[in-house]
Amino acid sequence: MSKRKFGVGLIVGAVAGLVAGILAAPKSGKETREDIRRRTEEAKAEATRRVDSAKKKANEIIDDGKKIADRARDIADTAAESVKHNAKDVEKDVKKEASRSS
């Protein structure tokens, strides 16, 4: 089971239990509606906080990934330049040896 499905199931179960508990409590309709409204607002605020936190963490991971990719590109560019330079040196050496042999 994925973490997402588990999380959704957990939230749905908690809300269902909360509503069942409120409706089973010996209160007036007005009090019950007020409890439902208040607890719904609390649940919404908590869900919003968790979503915001998850977004922040995701953005941090993305930023870290971009930094790593940039660094890897810089290393690859440096290595490519080094290989290119070494290839030119080898080419010069081969031409030198070829001219000596002729």
Secondary structure as UniProt FT lines:
FT   HELIX           3..24
FT   HELIX           29..101
//
